[in-house]
């Protein structure tokens, strides 16, 4: 586990994740208090990447459960491998005949089989899903519950119960308790309001779009081949686009995709042609592209280097 906040920042930085003081503090406290972390914020700001970086920094296996509408306990916990059970039954047919040879009634045969049913309802036929994998892991793991807001409220309530005592009851096997308490990170894109009960159980962290300076550091770290001046121009433009009334704001991950695209295209500056041909790397809706093009039309093209220069204006 982490020993102090500085170690958290350094360990995450070693995984190419730039953590703010707030992020480092929450992760440190969660590791010491043994509490889950609920990370909310817009899509693409690095919530999932934070979990991946923490897992790598702690040298823990990352067990990811992707949430979606209709996710239920079975898909999150375990399933019985009935096909495997049937295969074993066929392979052991001769042995079963030996076991049932002395029986004369159906009731006696059923009792004989019942005495052997532990063979068929054991962990060898249990197919663990993410929650059970995290609980039964022989080594401490990091459980990522990704986009919990996409799951139903009923599943959220079930998850809260599991996170409270880290044990699961399997009717055929009894109660299975965690060998090691997993480090748990839940993420949410705020598509729906989560319950107060879940929030009380977790330490809360909100990750917003980064400042110009922070995003520039991320771009320089993740796309080091991009020229410093071009990186500055790209980040400043993305920051301006986020102030527009867009259907989907460009995320940090899309800023990085754009930066890498500029490198591949050997772009020297953000001239009008480059913007025209690469804008869809940032924006994924035609309405947003058209609005951005109108906005960029109010920019000036410098006669010396043909790069886009913003005209001072108030963004509506």
N, C-alpha and C positions, 0 to 999 in steps of 0.2 A: 504493500500500500504506500501511498504518498506520505512523506514525512512533513512537508510544509508546502505553502503556496508557491514559493519559488521553484521547488522541485517539479510541481505540476506544470508550470509554464515552460520550464526547460524540457521536460519529458515530452510535452505536446509539440513543442517547437522542433524537437528531434524527429517527430513524425510529420513535419511540415504543416503543422496546424498552429496558427497564430492565435493564442488565447488572450483575451482581455483579463484584467485583474478580477472582474466579476466572475467570469467563466472559471478561472483558476480557483477562486475562493469556493465557489459552489461545488466543484468537483472534489476539492480537498475535504470539505466538510462532509460530503456524501460518503467518501471513502472511510472517514473516521466514524461517522454516526451510523453507518450501515443502512442509509436510507436511499430509496430510488430518487432519481433526478427527472423532473418533468421539464423538457426543453420545448418551448413554444417559439413561434416566429414564422415569417413568410417562407414560402418554399424556396429552396436553393441557397439558403444563407449559411449552410454548414452544420446543421443539426445532426444529420446522420454521420457526417465526416468526424464530428466530435466524438461520437461513440466509437467509431473505427480507430481514431487516434488514441483514445483512452485504452482500448483493448490492446493495441500494439504497445503502448507505453507500459502497461501493467503485465505484458506478456501473457494475456489471457485469451482463451478462445472466444471469438465473437459469435454469439448465437442470435441470429436475427429472426424476429417474427414480424412479417409484413402484415399489417392490419388492412381489412377491407370490409365492405358491407356484406353481411351474411356470415362473417367469421364466427364459429361457435367453439364450444369446449372441445369437441372431438378433434377438430382440425388444429387446435392449439396444444392439446395435451398428448393424446396417444390414439393409436388404433391397433386392433388385433389383426395379425396377419393370418386371416382365415385360409388363404390359399396355401400358406406354409404349413398350417395345422393339418389340412387335408392331405398334403404330400407326406407328412410324417405318419399320418394314420395309415396311408396305403403302404408305406415302407414297413410299418410295424404290424401289418395285418396278421402275420403268422404268430407274433408274440401275443396279440390280442386273442387269437383263437386258443392259445395255451391258457391264458388267464380265464377265459370263459368256458373252458372244456367241462369243468365239474358243475356248472350251473344247470339247473333243470327248469327254471322259470324265468320269465322276462324280468321280474322284480329282482331276482338274484343277480342276473346279468347286469342290471342297472346299478345295483349296489357295488358290484365288482368294478364297474367302469368308474363310478363316482370316487372310489378309493384311489384311482389312478389319474383323476382329472388334473391334479396339480402338475402333471407332466406337460399337459397341453395348455394350461393357463399359467405360464411362467414367463419370466422376462425374455426368454429366448424367442417367444412369439409376439412380444410387445414391440410395436413400432413407435418409438417416442417422437413426438412433435416438439417444437421449440421450447415450450414451457417445461415439459418433463425432462428434455435434454439438459436444460440449465440446472434443474433440481438434482438430477442423477449424475451430473458430471463428476468424474473422479478428481478433477482439478478445478480450482476456482475459475468461473467463467464470467463473461460480461454479456448480459441479456439485453438486447436492443428490441424494444417494442416500438416499431416504426409506424408513425401516423396513426396513433391510437384514436384520433378524432374521426377516422373513417369507419371504425367499428361501431356496432350498435351499443346503446346504453346498457343493455343487458350483459353484453360481453364485458364491458367496462366494470360492471359490478362484480362479475365473476373474477376478473383479473385482480381487482382490489382485494378479494378474499385470499387469493393465492399469494399475493405480495405481502400480506399481513403475517403469515406464518410459514411460508415456503414449504408447504407440504401438500400432497395430493392423495386423495383416496381413490384407489382402484378396487372396485368391488371384489374381483377375483384374487387380488393380492394383498389387500389391506392398505394401510397408510404408508406412503413413501415420503420420507423426509429428506430434505436437502443435505447432501454430504458436506457441501460448502455453500455459504450464502453467496449468491451471485451479485455482482455489481449491476444494478438495473438502471437503464436510461430509457425513458419514454419520450417520443417526439410527437409534436402536434403542429399542424399547419393552420389551426384555428378555423377549421371548416364548421365546427360546432362547439358549443360550450361544454367543457368537461365538468364532471360532478365536483362539488366541494369536497366530498369524501376522498376522492382520488387526490385532489390537490393538497389536502391536509396530510396525506400519507407521504407526500414527496417534498423534496426541496425544489424550489421553482427557479427557472432560469429563462429569460426571454432574450433571444438573439435577433437583433434587427439588422437591417442593411448597414454595412460598415460605413464609416466616414471616408472621405477622399483619401486621407493619409493611410488608414487601415487597409482599404481596398487596394491601394497602390502597393503596399507591402505584400499583400497576397499575390497580386499579379506578378511582381518581381520574383517572388519565391516559386510560384507555380509555372510561370512562363519566362524564365530567365533570358531567353534569346530575343525577347522583344526589346527594341531600343528604348532606353529610359524616357526620352522625350515623347515617343509614340505611346508608351505606356501611360504617361501622364495625361496626354490628350484623350486617350481611350477611356480612362477612368473618369475624367471630368465630364466627358460626354455622357457616359452611362449614368452618372449622378444627376445630370440635367434631365435625362429621359425619365428617370424615376419620379420626377416632380410633375410630369404630365399626367393627365387623366387617361391612363392606359388600362386595358382589360387585364393585362398581366405585366407587372413590372419586370424588367430584366433582373435576373438573379445573379448572385456572385458566380455561380457555376457557369452561367451563360456569359458573363464577363470574361471568365477564363477561356471558354470556348472561342470567344471572339479574339482574344489576345493570341491564342494559338493559331487561329485562322490567319491573322495578320502576319504572323511569322512565316507561315507556309506560303503566303502570297508575296513574301518579300516586300511588304508595304513599307514605304519610307515615311509617310505622313498620312493623316486622315483627309485626303482630298475628296472631292465630290464623287469621283468615280468609285473609289474604294468604299465609301459609305453606301452608295447606291447598290453595289453588288454584295455587300456583306451584312447589311442591316438585318436581314432575316435570321442571322445567327443569334442576334440579341432578342428580336421580337418575333413571337410565334402566332400572331393574329394579324390578318390583313388590315383590320381597323387600326390597330396600333402602328403598323408600318406606315399607313397613309398619314396618320396624325403626326408621327415622327418626321416624315418627309416634309410635311407642311411646316413643322417647327424648324427643321434644318434649312428650309428655304429662306428663313429669315436670318441665316448666318451669312457671313461674308467670306469670299474666297480670296485669300491673300495673293496678290499678283506675283510676289517673289517666289514663294514655295508652293503655291497652289493648295495650301492646306486650309481646313475649315477653321474660321475664327468666330467665336460667338459674339453676336451683337448684344450689347447690354439691353436687357429687357426684363420685365417682370413676368414670370411664368404663371399662367392662369391654371 
